[in-house]
Amino acid sequence: MVGNERAADGTDPAGPAVRPGQVWSWDITDLRTPWRGVAFKAYSIIDIFSRKLVGCRVEEREVDDLAVEMFEDAFGRHGIPDAVHADSGPAMRSGALKDFLSELGVTQTHNRPRVSNDNPFSESEFRTMKYRPNYPGTFATIEQARAYVEWYVPWYNQNHKHSGIALFSPNEVHDGTWHHAWNRRDATQQAYYDKHPERFRRPPHTPAPADIVGINLPKPTDDAKAEPERLHAA
């Protein structure tokens, strides 16, 4: 896809990713304050393959130019992806961001009309942030909101054992070091199975991150789910 085109059937608007750095998604969420109708805005960009947060900032409002600045910084630190996906909010469809991404040849895609689950990676990350035990719930100042997000992003990338990537951290999947951790896990499970096979109904399966990641991809068959284990064990 080029420009702002989407998949014809809308099932995978940004295209599947088979490695980090191909497809990013982004969104903005409200950070509540003690005052009714007032919220700070947390912008974030996530790599959908590794789930790594590659861009984040907290501002008092949604501003097109601030979103562009966030992407400029993320591109400088992580490279330029093939596609960027978002929902259909005003900031996500801004002319400033559209022009910026178009000049760099980055495909920009958006949710389908009246579909609420077309940006699942960003939405899931926001849920993780807001359901942390230490999440304050409300922020009295923007400095407090920024301080929390500045703590949260490194924790999420380095320490969060993400259920969507087989309980590895985003950093491990992004840089490929998860393979070493997977081999250790698998060796431990197989050794225990060899010692106590009577405790198992079948040989243990060591989950691995998916080889293909996308938005609304068809669910893999049981055989396809097992394939990553055989590939990564080599």
MOURWO-V696413 format. One record per residue. N is the residue number from 1. PHI is phi as a letter, one per 20 degrees, with the letter a starting at -180 (999 if undefined). PSI is psi in whole degrees, -180 to 180 (none if undefined). D_CENTER is the distance of its C-alpha to the mean C-alpha in Angstrom with 2 decimals. Layout:
n->N phi->PHI psi->PSI d_center->D_CENTER
n->N phi->PHI psi->PSI d_center->D_CENTER
This chain:
n->1 phi->999 psi->149 d_center->20.96
n->2 phi->c psi->165 d_center->22.12
n->3 phi->l psi->-129 d_center->22.28
n->4 phi->d psi->27 d_center->20.81
n->5 phi->f psi->156 d_center->21.62
n->6 phi->c psi->166 d_center->19.62
n->7 phi->f psi->142 d_center->20.20
n->8 phi->g psi->-39 d_center->23.59
n->9 phi->e psi->-6 d_center->22.80
n->10 phi->m psi->7 d_center->19.52
n->11 phi->f psi->-29 d_center->17.89
n->12 phi->b psi->75 d_center->15.25
n->13 phi->f psi->-33 d_center->15.57
n->14 phi->e psi->-9 d_center->13.39
n->15 phi->n psi->150 d_center->14.60
n->16 phi->f psi->154 d_center->13.23
n->17 phi->d psi->136 d_center->11.67
n->18 phi->d psi->4 d_center->13.74
n->19 phi->a psi->163 d_center->12.67
n->20 phi->f psi->153 d_center->10.37
n->21 phi->n psi->1 d_center->11.19
n->22 phi->e psi->-50 d_center->11.87
n->23 phi->c psi->127 d_center->9.46
n->24 phi->d psi->154 d_center->7.36
n->25 phi->c psi->156 d_center->6.93
n->26 phi->b psi->161 d_center->8.53
n->27 phi->a psi->173 d_center->10.69
n->28 phi->c psi->133 d_center->13.45
n->29 phi->c psi->155 d_center->14.54
n->30 phi->e psi->137 d_center->18.02
n->31 phi->d psi->113 d_center->19.10
n->32 phi->f psi->151 d_center->22.46
n->33 phi->c psi->172 d_center->25.73
n->34 phi->f psi->-9 d_center->29.13
n->35 phi->d psi->132 d_center->30.37
n->36 phi->f psi->132 d_center->30.19
n->37 phi->m psi->5 d_center->28.41
n->38 phi->d psi->130 d_center->26.93
n->39 phi->b psi->144 d_center->23.28
n->40 phi->e psi->161 d_center->21.35
n->41 phi->d psi->120 d_center->18.25
n->42 phi->e psi->115 d_center->14.95
n->43 phi->e psi->141 d_center->13.06
n->44 phi->b psi->150 d_center->9.52
n->45 phi->c psi->133 d_center->7.49
n->46 phi->c psi->140 d_center->3.98
n->47 phi->e psi->119 d_center->4.75
n->48 phi->f psi->-22 d_center->4.14
n->49 phi->f psi->-49 d_center->6.91
n->50 phi->e psi->-14 d_center->6.60
n->51 phi->m psi->15 d_center->3.34
n->52 phi->f psi->134 d_center->5.74
n->53 phi->f psi->117 d_center->6.55
n->54 phi->d psi->-6 d_center->9.00
n->55 phi->b psi->142 d_center->10.83
n->56 phi->a psi->146 d_center->12.15
n->57 phi->a psi->159 d_center->15.62
n->58 phi->c psi->128 d_center->17.84
n->59 phi->c psi->172 d_center->20.71
n->60 phi->f psi->-19 d_center->23.52
n->61 phi->b psi->171 d_center->22.69
n->62 phi->e psi->121 d_center->20.69
n->63 phi->c psi->127 d_center->22.16
n->64 phi->g psi->-46 d_center->21.51
n->65 phi->f psi->-31 d_center->22.60
n->66 phi->f psi->-37 d_center->20.35
n->67 phi->f psi->-42 d_center->17.26
n->68 phi->f psi->-43 d_center->18.91
n->69 phi->f psi->-41 d_center->19.58
n->70 phi->f psi->-43 d_center->15.98
n->71 phi->f psi->-39 d_center->15.14
n->72 phi->g psi->-46 d_center->18.36
n->73 phi->f psi->-43 d_center->17.49
n->74 phi->f psi->-40 d_center->14.04
n->75 phi->f psi->-39 d_center->15.88
n->76 phi->f psi->-33 d_center->18.62
n->77 phi->e psi->-28 d_center->16.66
n->78 phi->c psi->0 d_center->14.18
n->79 phi->n psi->176 d_center->16.00
n->80 phi->d psi->124 d_center->15.75
n->81 phi->f psi->172 d_center->13.40
n->82 phi->f psi->-35 d_center->15.14
n->83 phi->b psi->151 d_center->13.41
n->84 phi->c psi->126 d_center->11.62
n->85 phi->d psi->150 d_center->10.98
n->86 phi->b psi->173 d_center->11.72
n->87 phi->f psi->-165 d_center->14.09
n->88 phi->d psi->26 d_center->17.76
n->89 phi->f psi->162 d_center->18.49
n->90 phi->g psi->-43 d_center->21.11
n->91 phi->f psi->-35 d_center->19.03
n->92 phi->f psi->-25 d_center->16.61
n->93 phi->d psi->18 d_center->19.81
n->94 phi->f psi->147 d_center->21.73
n->95 phi->f psi->-34 d_center->24.17
n->96 phi->f psi->-45 d_center->23.43
n->97 phi->f psi->-40 d_center->19.80
n->98 phi->g psi->-47 d_center->20.93
n->99 phi->f psi->-42 d_center->23.71
n->100 phi->f psi->-48 d_center->21.72
n->101 phi->f psi->-39 d_center->19.16
n->102 phi->f psi->-40 d_center->22.11
n->103 phi->f psi->-28 d_center->24.17
n->104 phi->e psi->1 d_center->21.67
n->105 phi->m psi->23 d_center->21.39
n->106 phi->e psi->125 d_center->17.75
n->107 phi->f psi->134 d_center->17.36
n->108 phi->d psi->123 d_center->16.26
n->109 phi->c psi->162 d_center->15.60
n->110 phi->c psi->166 d_center->15.59
n->111 phi->g psi->151 d_center->15.82
n->112 phi->f psi->153 d_center->19.06
n->113 phi->g psi->134 d_center->21.83
n->114 phi->m psi->28 d_center->22.10
n->115 phi->d psi->125 d_center->19.01
n->116 phi->e psi->-7 d_center->16.87
n->117 phi->d psi->27 d_center->14.03
n->118 phi->e psi->1 d_center->12.93
n->119 phi->c psi->56 d_center->9.74
n->120 phi->f psi->-29 d_center->8.42
n->121 phi->f psi->-45 d_center->4.63
n->122 phi->f psi->-41 d_center->5.77
n->123 phi->f psi->-39 d_center->8.77
n->124 phi->f psi->-41 d_center->7.84
n->125 phi->f psi->-41 d_center->6.55
n->126 phi->f psi->-38 d_center->9.84
n->127 phi->f psi->-42 d_center->11.74
n->128 phi->g psi->-45 d_center->11.04
n->129 phi->f psi->-44 d_center->12.32
n->130 phi->e psi->-13 d_center->15.24
n->131 phi->d psi->11 d_center->16.35
n->132 phi->f psi->143 d_center->16.80
n->133 phi->g psi->-29 d_center->20.59
n->134 phi->e psi->10 d_center->21.14
n->135 phi->f psi->126 d_center->19.49
n->136 phi->f psi->-26 d_center->22.53
n->137 phi->n psi->-51 d_center->22.19
n->138 phi->c psi->156 d_center->24.00
n->139 phi->c psi->124 d_center->24.43
n->140 phi->f psi->-27 d_center->27.91
n->141 phi->c psi->159 d_center->27.09
n->142 phi->f psi->-28 d_center->24.36
n->143 phi->f psi->-39 d_center->25.01
n->144 phi->f psi->-42 d_center->24.13
n->145 phi->f psi->-43 d_center->20.86
n->146 phi->f psi->-38 d_center->19.98
n->147 phi->f psi->-40 d_center->21.18
n->148 phi->f psi->-46 d_center->18.97
n->149 phi->f psi->-36 d_center->15.75
n->150 phi->f psi->-31 d_center->17.13
n->151 phi->f psi->-42 d_center->17.55
n->152 phi->f psi->-43 d_center->14.30
n->153 phi->g psi->-51 d_center->11.95
n->154 phi->f psi->-38 d_center->13.92
n->155 phi->f psi->-47 d_center->14.24
n->156 phi->f psi->-47 d_center->10.59
n->157 phi->f psi->-36 d_center->10.11
n->158 phi->e psi->-36 d_center->13.57
n->159 phi->d psi->-22 d_center->14.66
n->160 phi->f psi->121 d_center->12.26
n->161 phi->e psi->98 d_center->13.03
n->162 phi->e psi->125 d_center->10.13
n->163 phi->f psi->-26 d_center->11.88
n->164 phi->f psi->-11 d_center->9.46
n->165 phi->c psi->43 d_center->10.21
n->166 phi->m psi->34 d_center->13.86
n->167 phi->m psi->30 d_center->13.94
n->168 phi->e psi->166 d_center->13.16
n->169 phi->e psi->156 d_center->11.39
n->170 phi->g psi->-40 d_center->8.39
n->171 phi->f psi->-40 d_center->11.36
n->172 phi->f psi->-41 d_center->13.41
n->173 phi->f psi->-36 d_center->11.34
n->174 phi->f psi->-42 d_center->10.81
n->175 phi->e psi->0 d_center->14.57
n->176 phi->n psi->-2 d_center->15.83
n->177 phi->f psi->-9 d_center->17.69
n->178 phi->f psi->-26 d_center->16.41
n->179 phi->g psi->-41 d_center->19.25
n->180 phi->f psi->-43 d_center->21.83
n->181 phi->f psi->-37 d_center->20.53
n->182 phi->f psi->-42 d_center->20.46
n->183 phi->f psi->-39 d_center->24.03
n->184 phi->f psi->-45 d_center->25.16
n->185 phi->g psi->-47 d_center->23.80
n->186 phi->f psi->-42 d_center->25.39
n->187 phi->f psi->-41 d_center->28.62
n->188 phi->f psi->-45 d_center->28.93
n->189 phi->f psi->-43 d_center->28.51
n->190 phi->f psi->-38 d_center->30.90
n->191 phi->f psi->-41 d_center->33.43
n->192 phi->f psi->-39 d_center->33.51
n->193 phi->f psi->-43 d_center->33.90
n->194 phi->f psi->-33 d_center->36.73
n->195 phi->e psi->-34 d_center->38.46
n->196 phi->c psi->61 d_center->38.11
n->197 phi->f psi->-25 d_center->37.63
n->198 phi->f psi->-15 d_center->39.56
n->199 phi->e psi->0 d_center->36.70
n->200 phi->c psi->144 d_center->34.39
n->201 phi->e psi->-28 d_center->34.75
n->202 phi->b psi->162 d_center->32.96
n->203 phi->g psi->145 d_center->31.54
n->204 phi->f psi->148 d_center->28.23
n->205 phi->d psi->127 d_center->24.93
n->206 phi->e psi->107 d_center->22.33
n->207 phi->f psi->149 d_center->18.81
n->208 phi->c psi->155 d_center->16.59
n->209 phi->g psi->151 d_center->13.07
n->210 phi->f psi->149 d_center->13.40
n->211 phi->e psi->-25 d_center->14.92
n->212 phi->c psi->129 d_center->13.63
n->213 phi->c psi->135 d_center->10.32
n->214 phi->b psi->-178 d_center->10.62
n->215 phi->e psi->118 d_center->11.03
n->216 phi->l psi->40 d_center->14.05
n->217 phi->f psi->152 d_center->15.19
n->218 phi->g psi->145 d_center->18.42
n->219 phi->f psi->136 d_center->18.33
n->220 phi->f psi->155 d_center->19.67
n->221 phi->f psi->169 d_center->23.19
n->222 phi->f psi->-38 d_center->24.21
n->223 phi->f psi->-40 d_center->25.45
n->224 phi->f psi->-35 d_center->22.22
n->225 phi->f psi->-33 d_center->20.35
n->226 phi->f psi->-23 d_center->22.99
n->227 phi->g psi->-44 d_center->22.85
n->228 phi->g psi->-36 d_center->19.98
n->229 phi->f psi->-43 d_center->22.12
n->230 phi->f psi->-37 d_center->25.13
n->231 phi->f psi->-45 d_center->23.49
n->232 phi->f psi->-17 d_center->21.95
n->233 phi->f psi->-18 d_center->25.19
n->234 phi->f psi->none d_center->27.11
